[in-house]
Amino acid sequence: MRICRNILTSLSLMLAVSCAHKQEAFIDKLMAAPKDAGFQMDGYWIWGSSVIKGNDGKYHMFADFWESDLGFETWVTNTEIAHAVSDTPEGPYIFSDMALTRREPSYFDGCSVFNPRVIEYEGMYYLYYVGTTYDFPVPEPGVGKEDGWFEKAWMNKRIGVAKSKSLYGPWERMDHPVITPRKGKWDATITSNPSPVVNPETGKILLIYKSSPKDSRPPLLLGAAEADSPQGEYTRISDDPIFRFDTDSLLANDVEDPFVWWSDGHYELIMKDRFGHICGEDGGGIHAVSPDGVHWTLSDPVKAYSRTIMWDDGSTTLQANFERPFILFEDGMPAYLFAATGTGPSPWNFERTWNMVIPLKQGK
């Protein structure tokens, strides 16, 4: 597989990062996953999480949360963001309160909020999320949905940021998104799936986000923007997608669910390979490194995680979905990998969902 042209233009930088990053494959750091851990609640769909250790010594998870009798596909119309707490990183996490809920449809995030990412910055907590709004009634159990309801809500996805002095809130929301689509560009439809990281050398925020050039997706592509503070203003640092592969298959460009972090003078990232053209597994994860957030090199080996899970009771299962990866750091090192998963007869046809956690081996 040939790497995209924008990566080749920075080959010397990439070689420096690659040579410095010859170490254990990310997937080899994954340990057995505890079964009685993470976050789940009867009567609710639980999806993508973000976890942070608070000043109270407890671990705080922010997660997608909506009623299970609505059907899983209403994530785009009905989701709100729950706050759950645990004494340990693994959990189990116990519901505490609702961090963000729907508000008036006149707001960009008036009808549904989801895909949280929380960071601490200069003594404040900032909660990144995706919001959407629409012009039809919020779906309810047993009530039919109008034609095109999903697409209408999906196309209005925008990234927002809320701030709070406490992880228990209240969260102060902005009335506008921090980054919006650009007509005629690769990111013409939405801004979604935010992954922020603070560059400790510059103090700037790198924001990796998802979009698509048209509503007849795929591909789903990733972009990079930068700001002096979490609430923006964000400026694109590349006019093009940061990952693009020269292949004959449109699906080979289809990636999502990025999680980015800073490590020893460079950025690292894991994300979902939607159709397995990169890592060899449909829905598996890939790992990459970058000196600047724009030019990325795939790791060797590239695979970061698998849908095949080894549990702490010795059993192994192939999960239909392993989504929204998130890494919790302890003492500056990746310590736990969180992901949304579920059980059911087929992908997206769930009986229940929850946020699971996998401990990571420590050391280089």
GIHUKA-V739000 format. One record per residue. N is the residue number from 0. RES is the residue in one letter. PHI is phi in whole degrees, -180 to 180 (* if undefined). OMEGA is omega in whole degrees, -180 to 180 (NA if undefined). Layout:
n=N res=RES phi=PHI omega=OMEGA
n=N res=RES phi=PHI omega=OMEGA
This chain:
n=0 res=M phi=* omega=-180
n=1 res=R phi=-92 omega=-178
n=2 res=I phi=-81 omega=-172
n=3 res=C phi=-62 omega=-172
n=4 res=R phi=-63 omega=-178
n=5 res=N phi=-68 omega=174
n=6 res=I phi=-75 omega=-177
n=7 res=L phi=-63 omega=-180
n=8 res=T phi=-66 omega=180
n=9 res=S phi=-120 omega=-173
n=10 res=L phi=-61 omega=-178
n=11 res=S phi=-63 omega=177
n=12 res=L phi=-64 omega=-178
n=13 res=M phi=-65 omega=180
n=14 res=L phi=-64 omega=179
n=15 res=A phi=-65 omega=178
n=16 res=V phi=-66 omega=-177
n=17 res=S phi=-63 omega=-179
n=18 res=C phi=-66 omega=-179
n=19 res=A phi=-79 omega=-171
n=20 res=H phi=-117 omega=175
n=21 res=K phi=-76 omega=-176
n=22 res=Q phi=-154 omega=-179
n=23 res=E phi=-57 omega=178
n=24 res=A phi=-61 omega=-178
n=25 res=F phi=-58 omega=-177
n=26 res=I phi=-63 omega=180
n=27 res=D phi=-75 omega=177
n=28 res=K phi=-81 omega=-175
n=29 res=L phi=-72 omega=178
n=30 res=M phi=-104 omega=178
n=31 res=A phi=-68 omega=-179
n=32 res=A phi=-87 omega=176
n=33 res=P phi=-69 omega=-178
n=34 res=K phi=-74 omega=-177
n=35 res=D phi=-96 omega=-176
n=36 res=A phi=-145 omega=179
n=37 res=G phi=73 omega=-176
n=38 res=F phi=-141 omega=172
n=39 res=Q phi=-148 omega=178
n=40 res=M phi=-145 omega=176
n=41 res=D phi=-61 omega=177
n=42 res=G phi=88 omega=-178
n=43 res=Y phi=-137 omega=165
n=44 res=W phi=-77 omega=176
n=45 res=I phi=-120 omega=-178
n=46 res=W phi=-143 omega=-170
n=47 res=G phi=-13 omega=-173
n=48 res=S phi=-124 omega=170
n=49 res=S phi=-140 omega=-172
n=50 res=V phi=-125 omega=178
n=51 res=I phi=-145 omega=175
n=52 res=K phi=-87 omega=-176
n=53 res=G phi=-89 omega=177
n=54 res=N phi=-66 omega=178
n=55 res=D phi=-84 omega=180
n=56 res=G phi=83 omega=179
n=57 res=K phi=-93 omega=179
n=58 res=Y phi=-105 omega=-172
n=59 res=H phi=-116 omega=178
n=60 res=M phi=-108 omega=171
n=61 res=F phi=-113 omega=-169
n=62 res=A phi=-146 omega=172
n=63 res=D phi=-65 omega=-168
n=64 res=F phi=-155 omega=175
n=65 res=W phi=-156 omega=-171
n=66 res=E phi=-67 omega=-175
n=67 res=S phi=-74 omega=179
n=68 res=D phi=-81 omega=176
n=69 res=L phi=-89 omega=-173
n=70 res=G phi=92 omega=-173
n=71 res=F phi=-61 omega=-174
n=72 res=E phi=-65 omega=179
n=73 res=T phi=-82 omega=175
n=74 res=W phi=-55 omega=-175
n=75 res=V phi=-77 omega=-177
n=76 res=T phi=-110 omega=-169
n=77 res=N phi=-121 omega=-173
n=78 res=T phi=-72 omega=169
n=79 res=E phi=-128 omega=-174
n=80 res=I phi=-111 omega=-180
n=81 res=A phi=-93 omega=177
n=82 res=H phi=-118 omega=180
n=83 res=A phi=-127 omega=-170
n=84 res=V phi=-132 omega=177
n=85 res=S phi=-143 omega=175
n=86 res=D phi=-79 omega=-178
n=87 res=T phi=-128 omega=180
n=88 res=P phi=-61 omega=-177
n=89 res=E phi=-73 omega=-174
n=90 res=G phi=91 omega=11
n=91 res=P phi=-71 omega=178
n=92 res=Y phi=-88 omega=-177
n=93 res=I phi=-111 omega=-180
n=94 res=F phi=-56 omega=178
n=95 res=S phi=-113 omega=-175
n=96 res=D phi=-167 omega=175
n=97 res=M phi=-94 omega=-179
n=98 res=A phi=-78 omega=179
n=99 res=L phi=-133 omega=178
n=100 res=T phi=-127 omega=177
n=101 res=R phi=-68 omega=175
n=102 res=R phi=-138 omega=-175
n=103 res=E phi=-64 omega=-179
n=104 res=P phi=-60 omega=179
n=105 res=S phi=-69 omega=176
n=106 res=Y phi=-84 omega=179
n=107 res=F phi=-62 omega=-180
n=108 res=D phi=-115 omega=-171
n=109 res=G phi=-75 omega=-172
n=110 res=C phi=-113 omega=-178
n=111 res=S phi=-158 omega=178
n=112 res=V phi=-136 omega=-174
n=113 res=F phi=-163 omega=178
n=114 res=N phi=56 omega=-178
n=115 res=P phi=-74 omega=169
n=116 res=R phi=-143 omega=-176
n=117 res=V phi=-114 omega=175
n=118 res=I phi=-136 omega=171
n=119 res=E phi=-108 omega=-176
n=120 res=Y phi=-148 omega=177
n=121 res=E phi=50 omega=174
n=122 res=G phi=82 omega=177
n=123 res=M phi=-122 omega=173
n=124 res=Y phi=-100 omega=178
n=125 res=Y phi=-123 omega=-179
n=126 res=L phi=-111 omega=173
n=127 res=Y phi=-82 omega=-179
n=128 res=Y phi=-162 omega=173
n=129 res=V phi=-112 omega=176
n=130 res=G phi=-123 omega=174
n=131 res=T phi=-145 omega=175
n=132 res=T phi=-141 omega=-179
n=133 res=Y phi=-161 omega=-172
n=134 res=D phi=-107 omega=177
n=135 res=F phi=-126 omega=-177
n=136 res=P phi=-61 omega=175
n=137 res=V phi=-60 omega=-179
n=138 res=P phi=-55 omega=179
n=139 res=E phi=-127 omega=178
n=140 res=P phi=-57 omega=176
n=141 res=G phi=80 omega=-179
n=142 res=V phi=-106 omega=-179
n=143 res=G phi=-65 omega=-179
n=144 res=K phi=-109 omega=-179
n=145 res=E phi=-72 omega=180
n=146 res=D phi=-60 omega=176
n=147 res=G phi=76 omega=-176
n=148 res=W phi=-60 omega=-177
n=149 res=F phi=-65 omega=-177
n=150 res=E phi=-63 omega=179
n=151 res=K phi=-60 omega=-180
n=152 res=A phi=-69 omega=-178
n=153 res=W phi=-61 omega=-176
n=154 res=M phi=-69 omega=-180
n=155 res=N phi=-97 omega=-178
n=156 res=K phi=-67 omega=179
n=157 res=R phi=-141 omega=180
n=158 res=I phi=-86 omega=175
n=159 res=G phi=-122 omega=177
n=160 res=V phi=-138 omega=174
n=161 res=A phi=-118 omega=-179
n=162 res=K phi=-133 omega=-179
n=163 res=S phi=-159 omega=173
n=164 res=K phi=-79 omega=-176
n=165 res=S phi=-131 omega=176
n=166 res=L phi=-69 omega=176
n=167 res=Y phi=-90 omega=179
n=168 res=G phi=83 omega=0
n=169 res=P phi=-72 omega=-180
n=170 res=W phi=-98 omega=178
n=171 res=E phi=-90 omega=-177
n=172 res=R phi=-97 omega=174
n=173 res=M phi=-83 omega=-179
n=174 res=D phi=-91 omega=180
n=175 res=H phi=-144 omega=176
n=176 res=P phi=-69 omega=-180
n=177 res=V phi=-89 omega=176
n=178 res=I phi=-153 omega=-173
n=179 res=T phi=-123 omega=178
n=180 res=P phi=-64 omega=178
n=181 res=R phi=-121 omega=-179
n=182 res=K phi=-60 omega=177
n=183 res=G phi=82 omega=180
n=184 res=K phi=-105 omega=180
n=185 res=W phi=-66 omega=-179
n=186 res=D phi=-107 omega=-173
n=187 res=A phi=-80 omega=-170
n=188 res=T phi=-99 omega=-170
n=189 res=I phi=-143 omega=158
n=190 res=T phi=-128 omega=-168
n=191 res=S phi=-154 omega=174
n=192 res=N phi=48 omega=-177
n=193 res=P phi=-69 omega=172
n=194 res=S phi=-133 omega=-179
n=195 res=P phi=-96 omega=172
n=196 res=V phi=-150 omega=177
n=197 res=V phi=-88 omega=173
n=198 res=N phi=-83 omega=-175
n=199 res=P phi=-68 omega=-180
n=200 res=E phi=-82 omega=-177
n=201 res=T phi=-114 omega=-175
n=202 res=G phi=79 omega=-179
n=203 res=K phi=-80 omega=177
n=204 res=I phi=-101 omega=170
n=205 res=L phi=-91 omega=179
n=206 res=L phi=-120 omega=172
n=207 res=I phi=-93 omega=-177
n=208 res=Y phi=-139 omega=-178
n=209 res=K phi=-111 omega=172
n=210 res=S phi=-158 omega=179
n=211 res=S phi=-154 omega=-178
n=212 res=P phi=-73 omega=-177
n=213 res=K phi=-155 omega=-176
n=214 res=D phi=-76 omega=177
n=215 res=S phi=-88 omega=-177
n=216 res=R phi=-69 omega=8
n=217 res=P phi=-79 omega=9
n=218 res=P phi=-89 omega=166
n=219 res=L phi=-101 omega=-173
n=220 res=L phi=-126 omega=-178
n=221 res=L phi=-117 omega=177
n=222 res=G phi=-127 omega=-179
n=223 res=A phi=-132 omega=176
n=224 res=A phi=-137 omega=-175
n=225 res=E phi=-143 omega=178
n=226 res=A phi=-147 omega=179
n=227 res=D phi=-81 omega=179
n=228 res=S phi=-152 omega=-174
n=229 res=P phi=-57 omega=-176
n=230 res=Q phi=-87 omega=172
n=231 res=G phi=90 omega=21
n=232 res=E phi=-84 omega=-179
n=233 res=Y phi=-95 omega=179
n=234 res=T phi=-120 omega=176
n=235 res=R phi=-61 omega=175
n=236 res=I phi=-101 omega=170
n=237 res=S phi=-147 omega=179
n=238 res=D phi=-78 omega=-177
n=239 res=D phi=-114 omega=174
n=240 res=P phi=-60 omega=-178
n=241 res=I phi=-83 omega=173
n=242 res=F phi=-125 omega=176
n=243 res=R phi=-152 omega=-175
n=244 res=F phi=-113 omega=-179
n=245 res=D phi=-83 omega=176
n=246 res=T phi=-138 omega=178
n=247 res=D phi=-81 omega=-176
n=248 res=S phi=-99 omega=176
n=249 res=L phi=-60 omega=-176
n=250 res=L phi=-69 omega=180
n=251 res=A phi=-65 omega=178
n=252 res=N phi=-88 omega=-169
n=253 res=D phi=-93 omega=178
n=254 res=V phi=-130 omega=177
n=255 res=E phi=-162 omega=178
n=256 res=D phi=55 omega=179
n=257 res=P phi=-74 omega=165
n=258 res=F phi=-133 omega=-174
n=259 res=V phi=-118 omega=176
n=260 res=W phi=-147 omega=-180
n=261 res=W phi=-102 omega=-176
n=262 res=S phi=-151 omega=172
n=263 res=D phi=51 omega=173
n=264 res=G phi=88 omega=178
n=265 res=H phi=-150 omega=177
n=266 res=Y phi=-94 omega=169
n=267 res=E phi=-126 omega=-176
n=268 res=L phi=-152 omega=166
n=269 res=I phi=-119 omega=-180
n=270 res=M phi=-162 omega=-177
n=271 res=K phi=-87 omega=173
n=272 res=D phi=-93 omega=-167
n=273 res=R phi=-61 omega=-175
n=274 res=F phi=-117 omega=172
n=275 res=G phi=76 omega=-179
n=276 res=H phi=-74 omega=-177
n=277 res=I phi=-104 omega=-176
n=278 res=C phi=-97 omega=178
n=279 res=G phi=92 omega=179
n=280 res=E phi=-132 omega=176
n=281 res=D phi=-58 omega=180
n=282 res=G phi=83 omega=175
n=283 res=G phi=-76 omega=-177
n=284 res=G phi=-111 omega=176
n=285 res=I phi=-124 omega=-178
n=286 res=H phi=-124 omega=180
n=287 res=A phi=-147 omega=179
n=288 res=V phi=-131 omega=-177
n=289 res=S phi=-155 omega=175
n=290 res=P phi=-84 omega=-170
n=291 res=D phi=-139 omega=-179
n=292 res=G phi=86 omega=-179
n=293 res=V phi=-112 omega=-177
n=294 res=H phi=-97 omega=-172
n=295 res=W phi=-120 omega=174
n=296 res=T phi=-117 omega=175
n=297 res=L phi=-68 omega=179
n=298 res=S phi=-72 omega=179
n=299 res=D phi=-131 omega=6
n=300 res=P phi=-76 omega=-172
n=301 res=V phi=-84 omega=-171
n=302 res=K phi=-70 omega=-178
n=303 res=A phi=-104 omega=180
n=304 res=Y phi=-160 omega=-177
n=305 res=S phi=-131 omega=172
n=306 res=R phi=-77 omega=175
n=307 res=T phi=-82 omega=-173
n=308 res=I phi=-112 omega=172
n=309 res=M phi=-96 omega=-177
n=310 res=W phi=-97 omega=-175
n=311 res=D phi=-74 omega=174
n=312 res=D phi=-93 omega=179
n=313 res=G phi=92 omega=-180
n=314 res=S phi=-84 omega=178
n=315 res=T phi=-133 omega=177
n=316 res=T phi=-133 omega=171
n=317 res=L phi=-99 omega=-180
n=318 res=Q phi=-75 omega=178
n=319 res=A phi=-62 omega=-179
n=320 res=N phi=-141 omega=174
n=321 res=F phi=-142 omega=-165
n=322 res=E phi=-121 omega=171
n=323 res=R phi=52 omega=-178
n=324 res=P phi=-60 omega=178
n=325 res=F phi=-143 omega=180
n=326 res=I phi=-110 omega=172
n=327 res=L phi=-95 omega=-180
n=328 res=F phi=-99 omega=173
n=329 res=E phi=-128 omega=-178
n=330 res=D phi=54 omega=176
n=331 res=G phi=79 omega=-178
n=332 res=M phi=-118 omega=174
n=333 res=P phi=-59 omega=-174
n=334 res=A phi=-121 omega=-177
n=335 res=Y phi=-145 omega=175
n=336 res=L phi=-104 omega=176
n=337 res=F phi=-101 omega=177
n=338 res=A phi=-157 omega=174
n=339 res=A phi=-86 omega=-180
n=340 res=T phi=-149 omega=-180
n=341 res=G phi=-166 omega=176
n=342 res=T phi=-118 omega=-180
n=343 res=G phi=167 omega=-175
n=344 res=P phi=-71 omega=-177
n=345 res=S phi=-164 omega=178
n=346 res=P phi=-54 omega=179
n=347 res=W phi=70 omega=175
n=348 res=N phi=-113 omega=-168
n=349 res=F phi=-94 omega=165
n=350 res=E phi=-96 omega=174
n=351 res=R phi=-155 omega=178
n=352 res=T phi=-136 omega=177
n=353 res=W phi=-160 omega=173
n=354 res=N phi=-99 omega=-179
n=355 res=M phi=-98 omega=-179
n=356 res=V phi=-140 omega=177
n=357 res=I phi=-124 omega=175
n=358 res=P phi=-65 omega=180
n=359 res=L phi=-112 omega=174
n=360 res=K phi=-61 omega=-180
n=361 res=Q phi=-97 omega=-180
n=362 res=G phi=103 omega=-179
n=363 res=K phi=-69 omega=NA
